[in-house]
């Protein structure tokens, strides 16, 4: 019986983690979009050439630096980064939960999933 309560508590915590992650990511992205409109909303649009993201926003460190400087682009990117981090945090949380429950099989499976996620985030190319 206590195992079920523990499982239920873990499921509730995971649900809250996902809800909070999505809400925070949406709020940060919205703030970035609003700042972007304030900072560059009246700039003329050149449809002839495509301009990608500045190189400063291609790294996590660059995104954080830009966000601390209240750069709208960087804050919007930070929101997207938080959105990507939300399911990764869920996997990390479940890994800890399985370890605390002593469920070795699911610790191994979740460790493999976590390793693949980290590998894809660190070494993957878009």
N, C-alpha and C positions, 0 to 999 in steps of 0.2 A: 504494500500500500504506500509506504513512504517513497518507494522508487517511482511510482506513478506521480505522486505530488512533485517530486524532484523533476521528473520529465516535463510535467506541465509547467512548472516554474521556468525551466530552461526554454521551453517553447514560447512562453510569454515574453521572456527577456529578449529572445531572438526577434520576435515580432516587433517589439518596441525599438530594438536597435535598427531594424530595417525602416520602420516608420520615421524615426528620428533622422536617420541618414538621408532619406529622400526629402524630408521637409527642410532640413538644413541646406542640402544641395540646391533645392529649388529656390530657397530664400537668397542664397549667395549668388546663384546664377541670375536671378531677377535683379538683385542689387547691381551686379555687373552690367546687365543690359541697360538698366536705368542710367547708370553712370556713363556708359558708352554713348547713349543718346544725348546726355547733357554735354559730354566732352566733344563729341564729333557728329552730332545729329545734323548739323547744318553744313557739313562738308559736302562738296560736290562729289557725285558718284561717277567714276570712270568705268563704264561697262566694257571698254575695248580691251583691257588687260586684266588678267587675274592676279591679285596680290594675296598671297598666303599669309599665314601668321608670321609676325616678326620672330626672328631667331631667338630673342630673349624669352619668348613664351614656349619654346620647344623643350624646356627642361622644368622639372619640378621646382628647382631653386629659382629659376627665372620667373616662374609663375608666382611664387611666394614674394619675391622682391617686388614685382609689379603690383601685387595685391596690397602690400604694405605701403606702396606709393599711391594708392587709390587709383590705379589705372583700370579703367572699365573693362578693357580686353582681358587683363590678367585676372580680375575678379570673376568674370564670366568663366574663364578657363578653370579657375579654382573650384567653382561650383560644379563643373563637369568632372573635375578630378575627384571631388567628394562623392559624386554620384557613382563613379567607377569604384571608389574605395568602399562603398557601402556593402556590396556582396562579398568583397574580400574580407571585410571585418566580420561578416557573418560566419565565413568559413573559419576564421581564426577563433572566433568565440566558440563555435561548436567543437573545434579541436580541443580547446581548454576544457569545455564541459565534458567531452568524452573521456579525457584524461582524468578528470576529477571523479568520474563515475567508475573508472577502472575498466572501461570497455576497450580492450586492446585492438580488437578487429577494426572498430570504427576510428580509433586513433590512427591506425596505419592507413586506412582508406582516406581519411580527411587530411592526413599529412601529405599523401600523394597529390590530392587535389590542390592543397595549399602550395605545394612545390611547383606544380604546373602553372598555377596562377602567377606566382612570383616570377617564375622563369619567363612567362609570356609578357608580363609587365616590364621586366628589366631588359630582356633581350629581344622582344618582339618588335617588328617593324610594321608600321601602318602601311 
